[in-house]
Amino acid sequence: MSEDKAVPNSPQAPAEAFDPLGGGLLPRPLPRHEVKVQVHTIGYAYAAFGAVLFLSAIALDLFLVSKQEAWSRSPAELLIILGLPMSGFLVLLGLFMAITGLKLIELRSWARTAVIVFSIFSLFLFPLGTFWGAYCLWVLHSRNTKTVFAEQRF
């Protein structure tokens, strides 16, 4: 019995967290600097996606408006009637996503909340949206991320 395993919460227990279910050790929480890097990465990605969505929705608006006269009184008129409001909504959504991503980089708490909502919706976009949404939720709900955003208020 020369090599006893360290008991959790004992003085000789290792500094890492004990994993009672797996029998191994959990990784330590990320340092604040690494949390900021991950939050900035999410912010840049949302800003870029929002800008692409904004520009493509404007292009769709311009296309639908330019073809409006040629398509009048045809079955494609329904496309114009439904397409213009929808592309207008996508313009606003893309603009809001881009602004939210940029404000997330500045560590604004309202941007964190908005990205959490976007991430919940992206969970339904299988398979890449599910992965991206889960990653964003994991990063934005971690204890150190909450601490970083709480420190930014002051």
Secondary structure, DSSP 8 states (H G I E B T S, - for coil): --S----TTSTTS-SS-B-TTTSSB------HHHHHHHHHHHHHHHHHHHHHHHHHHHHHHHHHHHTHHHHTTSTTHHHHHHHHHHHHHHHHHHHHHHHHHHHHHTT-HHHHHHHHHHHHHHTTSTTHHHHHHHHHHHHHTSHHHHHHHHHHT-
